[in-house]
Amino acid sequence: MVLKKIPVIVGDSILIRPHRFDDAIIVQELLQDKYIQQNTINLESGFSKKEIESWILQLDEDFINGQRIVFCIEDKISKKMIGCIGLGLNYRFDSGDVFFWIGANFRKQGNCSEALAIVLNFAFTSLKLNRIEAQCFEFNDGSKNILLKNGFQFEGVKRDAVKKNGNYENLCQFSILGKEFSR
């Protein structure tokens, strides 16, 4: 399915929406969190405001090209950005891969799990995808728990799959099929 714009989807306590240019400062602040830096596969350290603004512009291009959809996670009450969730897309195989991170003050409150449930429903219902994959470091129990809570199945461990901070790390592979997802 080809979308004309990234939707805003409202949940119980959060909403997911496209990133705005003025999110750059908040993204920069959130990415200073060492926990996010240690547990995110493609992130090693913080970024400058200019680098984040370039990333936000790239997100629009990636969306237009059908490569990925990246959402801001926003708290409904405070209207503040609290994290990020994205879906890489492979329309040839009706599949995607999901990634997420959440700010330190917003963890263990169900926000990331709720955002994942929203994205899964969107992916399986609106985009008509069949399979969503996710990977996380073997030591990242928080992400593993969020994935399992949302119906993902553990598929195995990819040994020494990523070099992070000079060390090879194992990745856990998870997936969920559209027919397994309960809305």
Backbone bond lengths (Angstrom), bond angles and torsions (degrees), N, CA, C in turn:
res aa  C-N    CA-C-N  psi(-1)  N-CA   C-N-CA  omega(-1)  CA-C   N-CA-C  phi
1 M - - - 1.448 - - 1.528 108.51 -
2 V 1.295 116.54 136.77 1.458 121.80 178.54 1.521 108.65 -103.10
3 L 1.311 115.64 122.42 1.459 121.55 178.43 1.519 109.62 -98.21
4 K 1.312 116.13 147.25 1.458 120.77 178.27 1.527 111.92 -86.29
5 K 1.330 116.39 -29.74 1.461 119.58 177.24 1.522 109.26 -151.00
6 I 1.320 114.78 157.82 1.459 120.85 179.01 1.523 107.61 -71.86
7 P 1.324 116.71 127.25 1.465 118.57 -177.14 1.527 113.22 -78.38
8 V 1.312 114.11 161.10 1.464 122.37 167.40 1.517 105.15 -101.59
9 I 1.333 116.77 126.29 1.462 120.61 -178.91 1.518 108.27 -124.44
10 V 1.321 115.54 125.41 1.458 121.94 -174.22 1.522 110.19 -97.97
11 G 1.337 115.51 131.10 1.451 121.92 175.33 1.524 109.96 -109.34
12 D 1.322 116.50 -163.31 1.465 121.16 -179.31 1.530 112.08 -69.82
13 S 1.344 116.89 -50.77 1.463 119.37 -176.90 1.524 113.35 -118.00
14 I 1.325 116.53 -10.08 1.468 120.51 179.79 1.515 109.44 -133.46
15 L 1.317 114.80 168.80 1.456 119.88 166.83 1.509 106.62 -134.63
16 I 1.327 115.49 155.32 1.451 119.78 174.19 1.520 106.45 -113.72
17 R 1.324 114.80 140.44 1.460 120.61 -174.50 1.521 109.05 -150.47
18 P 1.350 115.89 166.13 1.467 117.55 174.81 1.524 110.46 -64.71
19 H 1.316 115.58 153.11 1.464 119.80 173.78 1.523 109.35 -70.45
20 R 1.324 115.19 144.92 1.465 122.24 174.39 1.521 108.02 -111.25
21 F 1.303 114.92 156.79 1.465 120.29 -179.45 1.529 110.88 -57.59
22 D 1.332 116.71 -35.77 1.466 119.17 -178.71 1.529 113.32 -75.68
23 D 1.338 117.92 -0.24 1.472 121.54 173.56 1.528 111.72 -76.48
24 A 1.316 117.54 -14.55 1.473 120.91 -171.34 1.527 112.71 -55.24
25 I 1.315 118.19 -43.41 1.471 121.48 -179.26 1.531 110.49 -63.55
26 I 1.322 116.86 -43.51 1.470 120.71 -179.00 1.524 110.01 -67.38
27 V 1.340 117.15 -42.79 1.469 120.17 177.08 1.521 109.33 -58.33
28 Q 1.327 116.73 -44.38 1.459 120.94 -179.91 1.530 110.75 -59.97
29 E 1.320 117.01 -44.11 1.469 120.72 178.52 1.524 111.14 -62.86
30 L 1.332 116.41 -47.18 1.468 120.26 -177.84 1.523 111.67 -63.44
31 L 1.327 117.12 -36.72 1.464 120.50 -177.50 1.523 113.75 -77.13
32 Q 1.323 118.17 -2.50 1.460 120.99 172.74 1.528 111.18 -74.64
33 D 1.309 116.88 -13.59 1.459 124.46 -178.35 1.537 109.94 -66.07
34 K 1.318 116.72 117.70 1.473 121.97 -179.28 1.526 111.82 -60.35
35 Y 1.328 117.33 -32.96 1.471 120.57 179.04 1.529 110.07 -62.66
36 I 1.332 117.23 -44.93 1.462 120.67 177.81 1.521 109.48 -63.26
37 Q 1.327 117.04 -44.91 1.464 120.67 -179.64 1.529 111.65 -60.65
38 Q 1.325 117.97 -39.78 1.461 121.84 -178.14 1.523 112.46 -74.64
39 N 1.324 117.58 -31.19 1.461 120.65 -171.75 1.522 114.97 -103.75
40 T 1.316 117.81 0.56 1.452 121.58 178.93 1.521 108.64 -103.23
41 I 1.310 116.84 126.42 1.460 121.92 -172.27 1.520 112.45 -59.35
42 N 1.315 118.39 -45.60 1.462 121.53 -173.30 1.518 114.52 -100.78
43 L 1.308 117.20 23.18 1.463 120.66 -178.19 1.519 109.20 -133.56
44 E 1.319 116.53 125.25 1.459 120.30 -179.76 1.519 112.58 -111.53
45 S 1.320 117.35 -31.88 1.458 120.10 179.33 1.523 108.30 -154.05
46 G 1.322 115.65 176.20 1.454 120.48 -179.05 1.523 112.47 -66.68
47 F 1.309 115.19 168.51 1.454 122.08 -178.63 1.520 109.94 -123.88
48 S 1.329 115.86 157.49 1.456 120.67 175.40 1.532 109.22 -75.14
49 K 1.319 115.87 162.04 1.472 120.83 177.70 1.525 109.81 -59.20
50 K 1.316 117.86 -40.32 1.464 122.14 179.95 1.530 111.21 -63.42
51 E 1.337 117.18 -42.17 1.468 120.72 178.19 1.529 110.83 -63.58
52 I 1.319 116.59 -39.25 1.468 120.35 179.80 1.526 110.09 -69.97
53 E 1.314 118.04 -38.94 1.470 120.35 176.36 1.529 110.34 -61.60
54 S 1.325 117.29 -40.18 1.469 121.01 176.66 1.525 110.52 -63.49
55 W 1.331 115.88 -40.82 1.467 120.96 177.95 1.532 110.32 -61.52
56 I 1.316 117.56 -43.88 1.468 121.10 179.53 1.534 110.22 -61.18
57 L 1.328 117.51 -43.06 1.466 120.62 176.33 1.522 111.13 -62.73
58 Q 1.329 116.87 -38.62 1.469 121.25 178.91 1.528 110.84 -65.22
59 L 1.331 117.05 -33.43 1.469 120.36 178.69 1.519 111.14 -60.05
60 D 1.323 116.83 -40.45 1.465 120.47 177.80 1.523 110.64 -62.45
61 E 1.323 116.65 -44.40 1.466 120.97 179.42 1.527 111.06 -63.93
62 D 1.329 116.64 -43.09 1.468 120.69 178.47 1.520 111.03 -61.53
63 F 1.336 116.73 -38.56 1.463 120.86 178.13 1.530 110.07 -65.27
64 I 1.334 117.07 -47.87 1.469 121.38 -179.40 1.527 110.45 -59.51
65 N 1.331 116.75 -36.62 1.466 121.56 -179.76 1.526 113.49 -83.27
66 G 1.330 117.42 0.07 1.462 121.00 177.93 1.509 114.65 72.67
67 Q 1.344 117.29 23.29 1.459 120.85 -177.36 1.520 113.49 -89.76
68 R 1.324 115.86 -38.78 1.468 118.92 -179.70 1.520 109.84 -164.46
69 I 1.329 113.70 159.34 1.450 122.40 174.51 1.525 106.45 -125.72
70 V 1.320 115.80 121.84 1.462 120.04 -179.09 1.522 108.46 -118.90
71 F 1.312 115.24 126.97 1.456 122.45 -177.25 1.526 111.16 -109.64
72 C 1.299 115.62 148.03 1.451 123.45 166.40 1.533 106.31 -84.68
73 I 1.315 117.26 136.98 1.467 121.62 171.71 1.519 106.41 -95.46
74 E 1.321 116.27 123.27 1.467 121.05 -176.02 1.522 110.22 -123.73
75 D 1.313 116.07 133.72 1.459 121.61 174.42 1.534 108.65 -69.35
76 K 1.333 116.92 128.70 1.462 120.11 -176.10 1.522 112.98 -66.11
77 I 1.313 117.41 -37.30 1.468 120.19 -175.79 1.530 111.18 -75.36
78 S 1.329 116.79 -52.82 1.471 119.65 -176.67 1.529 112.63 -81.68
79 K 1.319 116.45 -16.78 1.477 122.14 -176.42 1.533 111.29 62.66
80 K 1.320 115.56 26.29 1.457 121.88 -177.16 1.528 110.00 -103.47
81 M 1.323 115.81 139.69 1.458 120.88 174.40 1.524 108.99 -67.00
82 I 1.348 116.00 131.63 1.462 120.00 -177.88 1.520 112.83 -122.57
83 G 1.340 117.70 -9.19 1.451 120.09 -178.63 1.512 111.77 179.03
84 C 1.318 114.16 -166.81 1.459 121.47 -174.81 1.527 109.07 -145.22
85 I 1.327 116.16 142.46 1.456 121.14 174.18 1.515 107.69 -142.03
86 G 1.311 116.45 137.59 1.452 120.12 -176.99 1.513 112.46 -138.47
87 L 1.319 113.42 162.03 1.455 121.17 -178.10 1.522 108.38 -135.69
88 G 1.338 116.07 107.90 1.460 120.33 171.33 1.515 107.94 -72.90
89 L 1.316 117.45 143.23 1.463 120.89 -171.78 1.519 112.20 -119.74
90 N 1.328 115.87 139.20 1.459 123.02 171.27 1.525 106.61 -134.00
91 Y 1.323 115.46 88.37 1.470 120.03 -176.63 1.519 112.48 -66.90
92 R 1.324 117.99 -24.99 1.469 120.92 178.00 1.531 110.65 -58.61
93 F 1.327 115.50 -39.21 1.459 120.02 -177.94 1.530 112.64 -107.10
94 D 1.337 117.07 9.06 1.472 121.57 -178.00 1.526 110.99 52.36
95 S 1.322 115.40 46.13 1.466 119.40 -176.92 1.522 110.81 -136.38
96 G 1.307 114.17 169.04 1.448 120.87 177.89 1.511 110.19 -154.00
97 D 1.322 115.40 167.84 1.461 120.12 173.26 1.520 107.77 -130.62
98 V 1.304 114.85 133.71 1.460 121.23 -173.77 1.525 110.30 -105.28
99 F 1.329 114.83 147.08 1.464 121.18 173.77 1.520 107.70 -142.27
100 F 1.329 115.97 156.56 1.464 119.98 -178.36 1.511 110.63 -159.24
101 W 1.313 114.81 156.67 1.471 122.65 168.86 1.520 107.63 -152.16
102 I 1.333 114.50 154.58 1.468 120.02 -175.61 1.529 108.78 -138.71
103 G 1.314 116.82 142.47 1.456 121.85 -179.43 1.520 112.74 -63.39
104 A 1.320 115.63 152.92 1.469 122.46 -174.59 1.524 113.57 -54.96
105 N 1.321 117.73 -41.94 1.471 120.52 -176.79 1.526 113.57 -75.44
106 F 1.332 117.06 -2.88 1.457 120.36 -174.21 1.524 112.66 -120.50
107 R 1.324 116.84 6.94 1.464 121.26 178.56 1.523 110.36 -79.29
108 K 1.321 114.12 159.13 1.470 122.96 176.01 1.525 112.18 59.95
109 Q 1.344 116.00 30.51 1.464 121.74 176.95 1.529 110.79 -123.35
110 G 1.339 116.46 4.60 1.460 120.71 179.83 1.517 114.54 85.90
111 N 1.330 117.51 0.35 1.467 120.54 -176.84 1.521 113.00 -64.00
112 C 1.319 116.90 -45.90 1.461 120.34 -177.79 1.532 110.36 -69.47
113 S 1.309 116.25 -39.27 1.461 120.48 177.60 1.527 111.14 -63.28
114 E 1.334 116.43 -41.19 1.459 120.23 177.86 1.528 110.77 -65.48
115 A 1.334 117.17 -41.84 1.467 120.60 178.23 1.527 110.66 -62.14
116 L 1.325 117.03 -40.98 1.460 120.71 178.86 1.526 110.78 -63.94
117 A 1.314 117.45 -43.68 1.472 120.50 178.46 1.536 110.94 -60.54
118 I 1.325 116.74 -40.16 1.470 120.95 178.34 1.526 110.24 -63.64
119 V 1.326 116.94 -46.38 1.465 120.85 -178.87 1.525 110.66 -65.52
120 L 1.318 117.66 -40.07 1.467 119.77 178.03 1.524 110.98 -62.36
121 N 1.314 116.59 -45.29 1.469 119.56 178.86 1.532 110.18 -60.51
122 F 1.315 117.04 -43.96 1.458 122.20 177.67 1.534 110.69 -60.96
123 A 1.326 117.09 -45.85 1.466 121.75 -177.16 1.526 111.86 -64.26
124 F 1.324 116.32 -44.22 1.463 119.41 -176.89 1.525 112.94 -80.72
125 T 1.326 117.73 -33.11 1.455 121.48 -176.44 1.527 112.33 -88.74
126 S 1.313 117.24 -54.46 1.467 121.13 -175.43 1.524 113.17 -82.64
127 L 1.335 116.72 -43.35 1.463 120.23 -177.85 1.523 112.67 -87.28
128 K 1.323 116.93 -12.86 1.474 122.83 178.64 1.531 112.44 60.32
129 L 1.333 115.80 35.31 1.461 119.25 176.04 1.523 109.74 -75.19
130 N 1.318 115.46 156.86 1.459 121.60 179.96 1.524 112.59 -102.38
131 R 1.326 116.68 -32.35 1.470 120.90 -172.95 1.524 109.73 -141.82
132 I 1.327 114.59 136.92 1.459 121.42 173.86 1.523 107.11 -123.71
133 E 1.309 115.58 131.70 1.459 122.03 178.22 1.521 110.08 -109.92
134 A 1.315 115.43 160.37 1.460 121.92 173.98 1.523 108.00 -151.12
135 Q 1.314 115.33 148.52 1.450 121.82 175.39 1.521 108.92 -131.53
136 C 1.301 115.63 148.46 1.461 120.06 172.90 1.519 108.32 -151.67
137 F 1.317 114.90 161.18 1.457 118.78 177.33 1.527 109.54 -62.11
138 E 1.312 115.25 147.22 1.463 120.83 -179.45 1.528 111.34 -59.53
139 F 1.317 117.40 -30.16 1.471 120.95 -178.93 1.534 113.01 -84.32
140 N 1.333 118.59 -3.46 1.462 121.83 -174.83 1.534 110.51 -90.52
141 D 1.331 115.55 79.47 1.468 120.65 -178.08 1.525 112.88 -63.51
142 G 1.338 117.94 -33.35 1.460 120.92 179.59 1.522 111.88 -59.50
143 S 1.325 116.83 -50.02 1.466 120.30 179.62 1.524 111.38 -65.99
144 K 1.328 116.61 -41.11 1.475 118.65 178.63 1.526 110.26 -58.63
145 N 1.330 116.96 -43.25 1.469 120.41 -180.00 1.527 112.23 -64.79
146 I 1.333 117.52 -40.97 1.469 121.22 178.49 1.529 110.04 -61.97
147 L 1.320 116.71 -43.91 1.469 120.60 180.00 1.527 111.35 -63.83
148 L 1.317 116.34 -47.53 1.473 119.92 -179.46 1.528 111.21 -63.78
149 K 1.323 116.91 -40.11 1.470 121.61 178.68 1.528 111.47 -60.10
150 N 1.322 116.68 -30.73 1.460 121.68 -179.12 1.527 113.69 -95.04
151 G 1.326 116.82 15.05 1.463 120.91 171.60 1.508 116.57 92.49
152 F 1.333 118.01 4.68 1.460 119.66 177.29 1.522 109.84 -68.24
153 Q 1.317 115.72 148.75 1.452 122.54 175.34 1.532 108.41 -103.78
154 F 1.324 115.65 136.96 1.461 120.88 175.64 1.524 108.02 -74.43
155 E 1.334 117.32 127.80 1.470 121.17 -177.63 1.516 113.11 -106.21
156 G 1.321 117.26 -21.46 1.455 118.39 179.59 1.518 112.10 149.48
157 V 1.339 113.99 -175.98 1.454 121.47 -178.53 1.524 108.94 -117.57
158 K 1.326 115.24 130.08 1.459 121.65 173.00 1.527 106.27 -94.59
159 R 1.321 116.61 109.77 1.456 121.61 -173.48 1.530 111.68 -74.05
160 D 1.341 115.36 136.94 1.470 122.24 178.53 1.528 111.78 45.22
161 A 1.311 116.51 44.07 1.471 121.87 -173.25 1.516 113.83 -79.19
162 V 1.329 117.52 -24.90 1.464 121.53 -174.52 1.527 108.99 -136.01
163 K 1.324 114.84 139.98 1.464 119.55 172.52 1.520 107.06 -98.69
164 K 1.322 116.06 116.19 1.461 122.38 -176.32 1.518 107.94 -127.15
165 N 1.318 116.65 123.42 1.463 121.75 179.85 1.527 112.14 51.81
166 G 1.327 115.86 38.87 1.458 121.37 177.08 1.511 115.37 83.59
167 N 1.321 118.34 -1.76 1.465 121.98 -179.07 1.515 110.54 -117.76
168 Y 1.322 116.67 142.71 1.461 120.80 173.78 1.524 108.55 -80.14
169 E 1.315 115.38 133.83 1.472 121.28 -177.22 1.523 110.59 -125.48
170 N 1.317 114.84 146.28 1.455 121.39 175.09 1.521 110.13 -79.94
171 L 1.327 116.29 146.38 1.458 121.98 174.63 1.520 109.63 -115.80
172 C 1.315 115.86 136.34 1.461 121.29 172.36 1.527 108.03 -90.46
173 Q 1.319 116.23 135.03 1.460 122.89 -178.83 1.530 108.90 -106.85
174 F 1.332 115.77 131.21 1.458 123.25 178.67 1.520 109.38 -129.80
175 S 1.331 116.26 157.80 1.465 119.90 172.09 1.516 109.74 -154.17
176 I 1.322 113.69 160.93 1.468 121.81 172.96 1.526 107.10 -141.95
177 L 1.315 115.91 140.64 1.464 122.15 177.90 1.520 108.84 -101.35
178 G 1.304 115.68 153.17 1.456 120.55 179.48 1.524 112.46 -55.05
179 K 1.329 116.88 -38.79 1.467 120.42 -178.46 1.530 112.01 -71.61
180 E 1.332 117.68 -14.82 1.465 121.33 177.89 1.513 112.86 -92.92
181 F 1.316 116.74 -17.25 1.463 120.78 -174.78 1.512 110.73 -79.13
182 S 1.327 115.67 127.41 1.476 119.63 176.18 1.531 107.86 -104.62
183 R 1.296 114.38 123.54 1.469 121.43 -174.70 1.500 112.01 -78.22
